[in-house]
């Protein structure tokens, strides 16, 4: 970075505070301020990070180059549009919008005003995910599990937009083929929205994907498993770890006494550079917005993830998910 970049955060709830902390760690970035409708909480966060609290986010825009928007999804479009029209580079937490047309419009507004717009799919910056393309070439079957205990703060969004959209995003980029068919099952447990969802996708290239997302499981699990013709790859998002299982050799040997059969396999641990994915994500936003770096995910792919997630929701609601 050639000059100091000035950053701000809109919304300092659970996720927003991570953004505040991440900006504070980036060399060459000054956290100018933050804002939230909860004045007391925002003031405390501002004091902790020695930055300024702005009662009105519009006033903050005059002083910043980049901003993270971490407010409830229903407010994303309204706030992001104002920021982009002011020429401020934006990272909007996922899902970017509640509908596809609003998301498309935001990208159009960004382009018109020379601003960069990224969506907060932080798992893309997980060290293990960034190594996936080196080992995943021709996936046959993908199995994704994103399970966690219930958290009351996300009761207004379905688990599809809260958690599963991460896995949809990663899988679409791994497979790089259009979705041919989709089957869905869902259940409401703690909220009026879907808390547990199971999706099966069939892609035009023949690959299959099974995606399970739950916020009703008493253990936190974040894994992705990929079957290929010659290997089985297991990724752990939490540990930023990748294991590749391969069959080494197999042979049978007939003797006078007995039939011996030997089959051996080996496990390779892929080297992963572990860092703070959110920090890397914000550095990418800053690089694209202020240095002209090339975005690592196209606008088309940003929209594709939301489109498929919304299709899952549409199918769920047309089939009336079960209340557990």
Long-range contacts (C-beta under 8 A, 24 or more apart in sequence): 1-27, 1-28, 1-29, 1-286, 1-290, 1-291, 2-291, 3-28, 4-28, 4-29, 4-30, 5-29, 5-30, 5-65, 5-66, 5-286, 5-290, 6-30, 6-32, 6-63, 6-64, 6-65, 6-66, 7-31, 7-32, 7-64, 7-65, 7-66, 7-67, 7-68, 7-282, 7-286, 8-32, 8-33, 8-34, 8-35, 8-54, 8-57, 8-60, 8-61, 8-63, 8-64, 8-66, 8-67, 8-68, 9-34, 9-35, 9-67, 9-68, 9-70, 10-34, 10-35, 10-36, 10-57, 10-60, 10-67, 10-68, 10-69, 10-70, 10-71, 10-79, 10-83, 11-35, 11-36, 11-68, 11-69, 11-70, 11-71, 12-36, 12-38, 12-41, 12-42, 12-45, 12-70, 13-70, 13-71, 13-153, 14-153, 15-70, 15-93, 15-120, 16-68, 16-70, 16-71, 17-45, 18-278, 19-68, 19-70, 19-91, 19-278, 19-282, 20-45, 20-49, 20-51, 21-49, 22-276, 22-278, 22-279, 22-282, 23-68, 23-282, 24-49, 25-276, 25-279, 26-279, 26-282, 26-283, 26-286, 29-286, 32-60, 32-63, 32-64, 33-60, 33-63, 33-64, 34-60, 35-60, 57-82, 57-83, 58-82, 61-86, 61-88, 62-86, 64-88, 65-89, 65-286, 65-289, 65-290, 66-90, 66-91, 66-282, 66-285, 66-286, 66-289, 66-290, 67-91, 68-93, 68-120, 68-282, 69-93, 70-120, 72-156, 73-97, 73-98, 73-156, 73-157, 73-161, 74-98, 74-156, 77-102, 77-105, 77-106, 80-106, 80-117, 81-105, 81-106, 81-109, 83-115, 84-109, 84-110, 84-113, 84-115, 84-117, 85-109, 85-113, 86-113, 87-113, 87-114, 87-115, 88-115, 89-115, 89-116, 89-117, 89-285, 89-286, 89-288, 89-289, 89-290, 90-115, 90-116, 90-117, 90-118, 90-285, 91-118, 91-119, 91-120, 91-281, 91-282, 91-285, 92-117, 92-118, 92-119, 92-120, 93-119, 93-120, 94-119, 94-120, 94-121, 94-161, 94-165, 94-166, 94-169, 95-119, 95-157, 95-161, 95-165, 95-306, 95-309, 96-302, 96-306, 97-306, 99-310, 100-303, 100-306, 100-307, 100-310, 103-302, 103-303, 103-306, 104-303, 107-299, 107-302, 107-303, 115-289, 116-285, 116-288, 116-289, 116-295, 118-281, 118-284, 118-285, 118-288, 118-295, 118-297, 118-302, 119-302, 119-305, 119-306, 120-281, 121-165, 121-166, 121-169, 121-297, 121-305, 122-166, 122-277, 122-278, 122-281, 123-166, 123-167, 123-169, 123-170, 123-237, 123-277, 124-169, 124-170, 124-173, 124-277, 124-281, 124-296, 124-297, 125-277, 125-278, 125-280, 125-281, 125-284, 126-237, 126-240, 126-277, 127-240, 127-272, 127-273, 127-274, 127-275, 127-277, 128-235, 128-236, 128-237, 128-239, 128-240, 128-241, 128-242, 128-270, 128-272, 129-170, 129-235, 129-237, 130-273, 131-242, 131-270, 131-271, 131-272, 132-170, 132-174, 132-226, 132-233, 132-235, 132-242, 133-174, 134-270, 135-231, 135-233, 135-242, 135-244, 135-270, 136-174, 136-226, 136-228, 136-233, 137-228, 138-228, 138-229, 139-174, 139-175, 139-207, 139-226, 139-227, 139-228, 140-206, 140-207, 140-208, 140-227, 140-228, 140-229, 141-207, 141-208, 141-209, 141-210, 141-226, 141-227, 142-171, 142-174, 142-175, 142-207, 142-208, 142-209, 142-210, 142-224, 142-225, 142-226, 142-227, 143-209, 143-210, 143-224, 143-225, 143-226, 143-227, 144-170, 144-171, 144-209, 144-210, 144-211, 144-212, 144-223, 144-224, 144-225, 145-212, 145-221, 145-222, 145-223, 145-224, 146-211, 146-212, 146-213, 146-214, 146-221, 146-222, 146-237, 147-212, 147-213, 147-214, 147-217, 147-219, 147-220, 147-221, 147-222, 148-214, 148-215, 148-217, 148-219, 148-220, 148-221, 149-215, 149-216, 149-217, 149-218, 149-219, 149-220, 150-189, 150-190, 150-195, 150-215, 150-216, 151-215, 154-215, 155-190, 155-191, 155-193, 156-193, 157-193, 158-193, 158-194, 158-197, 158-313, 158-316, 159-193, 159-194, 159-195, 159-196, 159-197, 159-213, 159-214, 159-215, 160-194, 160-197, 160-213, 160-309, 160-312, 160-313, 160-316, 161-309, 161-313, 162-215, 163-213, 163-214, 163-215, 164-197, 164-199, 164-211, 164-213, 164-309, 164-312, 165-305, 165-306, 165-309, 167-211, 167-213, 167-224, 168-211, 168-305, 168-308, 168-309, 168-312, 169-305, 170-224, 171-201, 171-209, 171-211, 171-224, 172-301, 172-304, 172-305, 172-308, 173-297, 173-301, 174-226, 175-203, 175-205, 175-207, 175-209, 177-203, 177-204, 177-205, 177-207, 178-203, 178-204, 179-203, 179-204, 179-308, 179-311, 180-204, 182-311, 182-312, 182-315, 184-312, 184-315, 184-316, 184-319, 185-321, 186-316, 186-319, 186-321, 186-322, 187-321, 187-322, 187-323, 187-324, 188-321, 188-322, 188-323, 188-324, 189-216, 189-324, 190-215, 190-216, 194-313, 194-316, 194-321, 195-324, 196-324, 197-312, 197-316, 197-321, 199-312, 216-324, 240-272, 240-274, 241-269, 241-272, 242-269, 242-270, 242-272, 243-267, 243-268, 243-269, 243-270, 244-268, 244-269, 244-270
